[in-house]
Amino acid sequence: MPLLIVVMGIIALLILIMRFKLNTFVSLIIVSFGVALALGIPLNKIVKSIEGGLGGTLGHIALIFGIGAMLGRLIADAGGAQRIAITLINKFGEKNIQWAVVVASFIVGIALFFEVGLVLLIPIVFTIAKQLKVSILHLGIPMASALLVTHGFLPPHPGPTMIAAEYGADIGSVLLYGIIVGIPTVILAGPVFNKLAKKIVPDGFKRVGNIASLGEQKTFNLDDTPGFKISVFTAMLPVILMSVATIITMIQQEIKLPDNAFITTIQLIGNASVAMLLSLLFAIYSMGLSRKISITNLMGSCSSAVASIGMMLLIIGGGGAFKQVLIDGGVGQYVADLFAGSSASPIILAWGVAAILRISLGSATVAAISTAGLVLPTLGQHDANLALVTLATGAGSAIASHVNDAGFWMIKEYFGLTMKETFGTWTILSTIVSVSGLCFILLLNSFI
């Protein structure tokens, strides 16, 4: 019965969003109330459960998510992202142009959320494709693969940050392992898949695309943008700080070194929230003050960045409310009991549940956080690496983007593809990211 109630709740969510066009956050809250009633949660505890799930989820990630949005906007508004992309494209040369797009998109993707990175990089891809007289999809597939991988695997993106918080995984470890898993995944889903895609939908590579809906793009004279090295360093600073702290902690645990002032200081600096704050302060200087940009303009960029993620934060909170209802209603424990004594890997379980929810719901973020509510109680039965379970959930939530996902329509419209061509490129690409990501996670799990 508990699983049947969850299925009915998901169907209701789909109807509210797709049939009645109701806001996703509002739909999540309505369904959370309905599922809570159906699961038999006492009436006087339903609101407390929903508020607890919403507040508990946002309480941990709001700081990282908000500062991450500000950091990305500062880099974008200063022209740093454009400097990174153009410099790498020039250095790699025409022959290796798609590899240049992969590297540029991966670096930019760490600092910018998926939709922002897509909107920022697509005009650059269109311009380069026109100059070199190559298909925009030839460059678009590597770009999209890198952005999707960073979105699914790497903090401070909302999915991995939020899942790590729910599972109690160390964000630094998630980031480090995410990069290890992400690099080969991007290669498979980008340049390697590109060759196959040309055979699957050859006509798609003849499309000219249309980015008129993006409006007038902010263009920069390259000489007026920050330098390449400082732009890359600013974008990568959170990664550097968190990775260094994680590596030092691993070494400390390996050699059984007791805590001391140096190690605790490094761990503080490498804490996700502190690392993001320090990176933001550095970006304010490197992307702004050092270039004589007023603090007023810089804070304007920060304010607009936070305003643009307001609804996303509410949706994440709504997903947290739904997750908490599943836990308080006993669904998570029911799933745990089903797998009690089973040798099934929690990594595969997390991936499978997230994949099913992603295909059903469309939203990777909602799928990921709902998965946490179902999988979390099972983790106590296994000695699982929580960072890898986090990555597996992210991989599962990336699978088979189709018509109920906004990303599907963005790719279709920007690149001027037909429905068949979008399925043959973007849907397959997202599935490759998901499946190959799982394979590399399982491979990494055998070594750590």
C-alpha positions, 0 to 999 in steps of 0.5 A: 500500500505505501508504494501504491500511495506514492505512485498515485501521488506521483500521478497526481503531481504529473496531472497537476503540472502537465494537465492543469499547468499548476506551478510545480511548487504549489503542486508539490505542496498539494500532493504532499498534503494528499500523500500525508493523509493517505499514509495515515500521518496524524492530522496534527502532525501533517503541517509540522512534517511538511514545514520540517521537510521544507525548512530542513532542506533549504536550511542547509543548501540555501546558503551554498545555492544562493552564494553559488548563483552570485558567484556565477553571475559575477563571472558571467557579467564580467565577461569571465565566462566568455574569456574562458570559452574563447581562449580555450577555443583559440588554443585548441584550434579548429581541428580540436574545436569540440574538445575546446568546447567540452573543457570550456563548458566544464569549467564554466558549468562548475560555476554556472547553473545548467540553464544559465550556462546554456543561455551564456554559452549557446551564443558563443557556440553559434558564433564559432560554428558560423566562423568555422562553418561547422554544424552548431549541433557538432559543438552543441552536443559536447557543450550540453554534455559538460553542462549536464554532468556538472549539473548532476554531479558537482556541488554547488549545483542544487542536486548534488548539494541537496542530496549530499545534505540529505544523506549526510555525505561530505560535500568535498568528497562528492565534489572530488569523486564527482570530478573523477566520474564526470570527466570520462562521462563527459567524454563518452556523452560528448565527443564520442556520442557526437560521432554516433549522433551524426548517424542517428539523426544526420538531418539534425546536423544541418539545422541552423538553430534559432536563439532569437528567444534569448533576446539581445545578448551582452557582448564583450570586447575580449580586451575588456574582460578579465584575464584567462587565468584569473577567470579560470581561478575564480570559477575553480576556487570553490573546487580547489578549496573543497578538494584540498580540504577533502584530500587532507582529511583523507590523508589524516584518516589514513595515517591516523593523525590527530586534529591540530590547528592547521587541519581544523583551519583547512577543514573550516576553509574547505567547508562548502559554505565557507569555501563558497563565501570566500570564493564570492569575496574573491570574485567581487575583487577579481571580477569587479573591484580590481577592474574599477567596477563599482560595488553598487554594480557588483551588488546589482549582479548579486541581487539579480542572481538571487532573484532569478533562483527564488522559484527554484529554491521554493521547488527544492523546498517543496521537494523536501516537504514531499520527501519528509512526508514519505519518511514520516509516513513510513514509506522509506522504512517500508522500502528498507524492510523490502530490501532487508537482508538483500545484497542489493547495492544502495548505489544501484537502488538509489540510481534506479529509484531516481531514474524512475522518478526522473522519467515520471516527473521530468524534474531532476531536482524533485526526482533526486530529493524524493529518492532521498526520502525512499532510500535514506532508511536503507542506508543504515543496513549497508556500509555504503559510501555516502558520497557515491550514493549521492552521485548515483542519485544524481546520475539516476536523476539525469536519465532520459530527459524528454517532453516533461523536462524544460531542458528538452524544449530548450535544446529543441528550440535553440538548435532548431530540431524536430521532436525525433531529432531531439530524442535522438540527440538530447534524450540519448545524451542524458541517458548516456550521462546517467548510465555511464555515470553509474558504471564509473561510480561502481568502478570507483566504488571497487577501489575506495 
